[in-house]
Amino acid sequence: QLQLQESGPGLVKPSETLSLTCTVSGGSISTSSYYWGWIRQPPGKGLEWIASIYFSGSTSYNPSLKSRVTISVDTSKNQFSLKLSSVTASDTAVYYCARHGYYDSGYVDVWGKGTTVTVSS
Amino acid sequence: EIVLTQSPGILSLSPGERATLSCRASQSVSSSYLAWYQQKPGQAPRLLIYGASSRATGIPDRFSGSGSGTDFTLTISRLEPEDFAVYYCQQYGSSRTFGQGTKVEIK
């Protein structure tokens, strides 16, 4: 069964770059049916989609974050990654990696457990 | 950007009661590309409903979704103890956005 696991530093300093990796196990990231994405949830708040990537490298970004976000994929490692630059305290959140389809399958059907990232000096 | 507004913010009900959750979109959601998720404390969300009314694999039939255009509803016919949680709607027809959530709490 497909599993997603986030990894990366739990603490990032303001103005620095947050870097996270999601490792996909139990299946291949190089499937034609799915995108791979990042979603975050600030403490006590709702969900916010950040970005998604196809195994070929095609990307889509949340317009409100696009200027600070880079998403990439490494098919040889079955991983995809997120970089968020110039972070502030408002970027403190649980970050989830996720799988979703496209068009009528664009919903998220598999989630990672999430990793907490705190932005603080 | 399509903004999703969920109501009420908090729904206080007893086990066995019916829960009706609303999700209203700022503009029409194309092809009913709307999903509902359940989230319990400390856990990732879980997909309940997609395509506005199709239940995800393994979801009990007490959960049902309806609606189209700008108005969507999630109904839980009879609340079980494990159903007390936060519920989010999400549209995936134009980029992807989430509602702010409805908490279903025990009365």
Chai-1 contact restraints between the chains, C-beta under 6 A:
chainA,res_idxA,chainB,res_idxB,connection_type,confidence,min_distance_angstrom,max_distance_angstrom,comment,restraint_id
A,G46,B,F98,contact,1.0,0.0,6.0,A-B,restraint_1
A,G46,B,Q100,contact,1.0,0.0,6.0,A-B,restraint_2
A,G46,B,G101,contact,1.0,0.0,6.0,A-B,restraint_3
A,L47,B,Y88,contact,1.0,0.0,6.0,A-B,restraint_4
A,L47,B,F98,contact,1.0,0.0,6.0,A-B,restraint_5
A,W49,B,R96,contact,1.0,0.0,6.0,A-B,restraint_6
A,Y96,B,A44,contact,1.0,0.0,6.0,A-B,restraint_7
A,G106,B,Y33,contact,1.0,0.0,6.0,A-B,restraint_8
A,G106,B,Y92,contact,1.0,0.0,6.0,A-B,restraint_9
A,Y107,B,A35,contact,1.0,0.0,6.0,A-B,restraint_10
A,Y107,B,Y50,contact,1.0,0.0,6.0,A-B,restraint_11
A,Y107,B,Y92,contact,1.0,0.0,6.0,A-B,restraint_12
A,D109,B,L47,contact,1.0,0.0,6.0,A-B,restraint_13
A,W111,B,A44,contact,1.0,0.0,6.0,A-B,restraint_14
A,K113,B,A44,contact,1.0,0.0,6.0,A-B,restraint_15
A,G114,B,A44,contact,1.0,0.0,6.0,A-B,restraint_16
